């Protein structure tokens, strides 16, 4: 099973359209957003995905009027972090800010995958048997420098795709 990971889209409509095209082209089974979508119109664009869409609210999403209305209308699954999900026999936790990851991992030793955003910096690190992943910048204005991630849940192989 392939999972697309995106973070910090920050209302960059052109990039969001590119992200959706990448994930649809790559036939991912699920897309996880690690927060900071920011506006309802930006979130609504993700309804063009050919798969299920879920994630967490980022620091720029939490008080945004209308965001929860779009989540409900489009049947997206979003909540405050940390958001623990089980997908394809994998235990995945989604954060926005990475600050609480270490403490969470201490009390949850059986995690397969930890996803986060907020820093706009790429991270692909394994601690014990847990992969910690942040796809990096996706809202920038420089073509070819933005990225998303795709993780194969069978072997936890993560790749980064640039656009």
C-alpha positions as CSV (number, residue, x, y, z in Angstrom):
1,X,0.0,0.0,0.0
2,X,1.3,3.5,-1.0
3,X,0.7,6.5,1.3
4,X,1.3,10.0,0.0
5,X,2.6,12.5,2.6
6,X,2.3,16.3,2.3
7,X,2.9,19.1,4.7
8,X,2.5,22.9,5.0
9,X,0.8,23.7,1.7
10,X,-0.1,27.2,3.1
11,X,-2.6,28.1,0.4
12,X,-0.3,27.7,-2.5
13,X,-3.0,26.8,-5.1
14,X,-0.6,26.0,-7.9
15,X,1.5,23.7,-5.8
16,X,-1.6,22.0,-4.3
17,X,-2.8,21.2,-7.9
18,X,0.7,19.8,-8.6
19,X,0.6,17.7,-5.4
20,X,-2.8,16.3,-6.3
21,X,-1.6,15.4,-9.8
22,X,1.5,13.7,-8.4
23,X,-0.5,11.6,-6.0
24,X,-3.1,10.6,-8.6
25,X,-0.4,9.7,-11.1
26,X,1.4,7.6,-8.6
27,X,-1.8,5.8,-7.6
28,X,-1.4,6.3,-3.9
29,X,-4.0,4.6,-1.7
30,X,-4.1,7.3,1.0
31,X,-2.8,10.8,1.3
32,X,-1.9,12.2,4.8
33,X,-1.5,15.9,5.3
34,X,0.6,16.9,8.4
35,X,-1.0,20.3,8.8
36,X,-1.0,24.0,7.8
37,X,-3.4,23.9,4.9
38,X,-4.7,27.2,6.2
39,X,-7.8,28.2,4.2
40,X,-11.0,26.3,3.4
41,X,-10.6,26.9,-0.4
42,X,-7.2,25.2,-0.3
43,X,-8.5,22.3,1.6
44,X,-11.4,21.8,-0.8
45,X,-9.0,21.3,-3.7
46,X,-7.9,18.0,-2.1
47,X,-11.3,16.5,-3.0
48,X,-9.8,15.9,-6.5
49,X,-7.6,13.2,-5.0
50,X,-8.4,9.7,-6.2
51,X,-8.0,8.2,-2.7
52,X,-8.9,8.8,0.9
53,X,-7.5,12.0,2.6
54,X,-6.7,12.5,6.2
55,X,-4.4,14.4,8.5
56,X,-3.9,16.8,11.4
57,X,-4.5,20.5,11.9
58,X,-1.4,22.7,12.0
59,X,-0.8,25.8,14.0
60,X,-2.1,27.9,11.1
61,X,-5.3,25.8,10.8
62,X,-6.6,25.6,14.3
63,X,-8.7,28.9,14.3
64,X,-9.4,29.2,10.6
65,X,-13.2,29.8,10.1
66,X,-14.8,27.3,7.7
67,X,-12.0,24.7,7.7
68,X,-14.0,22.2,9.8
69,X,-17.0,22.7,7.5
70,X,-15.0,21.6,4.5
71,X,-13.6,18.6,6.5
72,X,-17.1,17.5,7.3
73,X,-18.6,18.2,3.9
74,X,-15.8,16.3,2.0
75,X,-15.7,13.5,4.6
76,X,-12.0,14.1,5.2
77,X,-10.6,12.8,8.5
78,X,-8.7,15.5,10.3
79,X,-8.2,16.2,14.0
80,X,-5.8,17.7,16.4
81,X,-2.4,16.0,16.7
82,X,-1.2,13.5,17.6
83,X,-3.5,11.4,15.4
84,X,-3.0,7.7,15.7
85,X,-4.2,5.6,12.8
86,X,-3.8,1.9,11.8
87,X,-3.3,1.3,8.1
88,X,-2.3,-2.0,6.4
89,X,-1.1,-3.5,9.7
90,X,1.0,-0.4,10.4
91,X,0.7,1.9,13.5
92,X,1.1,5.5,12.3
93,X,1.0,8.7,14.3
94,X,0.6,12.1,12.7
95,X,1.9,15.3,14.2
96,X,2.3,18.8,12.9
97,X,4.9,20.2,15.3
98,X,7.6,17.7,16.0
99,X,8.1,18.9,19.6
100,X,6.2,16.0,21.3
101,X,7.4,13.1,19.2
102,X,10.1,11.9,21.6
103,X,7.7,11.7,24.5
104,X,5.0,10.0,22.5
105,X,7.5,7.4,21.2
106,X,8.6,6.7,24.8
107,X,5.1,5.6,25.8
108,X,4.3,4.0,22.4
109,X,7.1,1.6,21.6
110,X,5.3,-0.2,18.8
111,X,5.0,2.6,16.3
112,X,5.9,1.9,12.7
113,X,5.7,5.4,11.3
114,X,5.8,8.9,12.7
115,X,4.9,11.8,10.3
116,X,5.2,15.5,10.9
117,X,5.5,18.8,9.2
118,X,5.9,22.4,10.5
119,X,9.7,22.7,10.0
120,X,9.5,22.7,6.1
121,X,12.6,20.5,6.3
122,X,13.1,17.0,5.0
123,X,13.5,14.3,7.5
124,X,13.9,10.6,6.9
125,X,15.2,9.0,10.0
126,X,14.8,5.6,11.6
127,X,14.9,5.2,15.4
128,X,14.7,1.6,16.5
129,X,12.1,0.2,14.1
130,X,10.2,3.4,13.7
131,X,10.5,5.6,10.6
132,X,10.2,9.4,11.3
133,X,9.3,11.3,8.1
134,X,8.7,14.8,7.0
135,X,8.5,15.4,3.2
136,X,9.8,18.9,3.5
137,X,8.8,22.1,1.7
138,X,5.7,22.1,-0.4
139,X,4.6,25.7,-0.4
140,X,7.7,27.4,-1.8
141,X,7.8,29.4,-4.9
142,X,10.9,27.8,-6.5
143,X,10.0,25.2,-9.1
144,X,11.8,21.9,-8.5
145,X,12.5,22.6,-4.8
146,X,9.1,21.6,-3.4
147,X,8.5,18.0,-2.4
148,X,6.1,15.4,-1.2
149,X,6.7,11.9,0.0
150,X,5.4,8.4,-0.9
151,X,5.8,5.6,1.6
152,X,5.4,2.0,0.8
153,X,3.8,0.5,3.9
154,X,4.9,-3.0,3.1
155,X,8.6,-2.2,3.6
156,X,8.5,1.4,5.0
157,X,10.5,2.6,2.0
158,X,10.1,6.4,1.7
159,X,10.8,8.3,-1.4
160,X,10.7,12.0,-2.0
161,X,9.3,13.5,-5.2
162,X,10.2,17.0,-6.3
163,X,8.0,19.4,-8.3
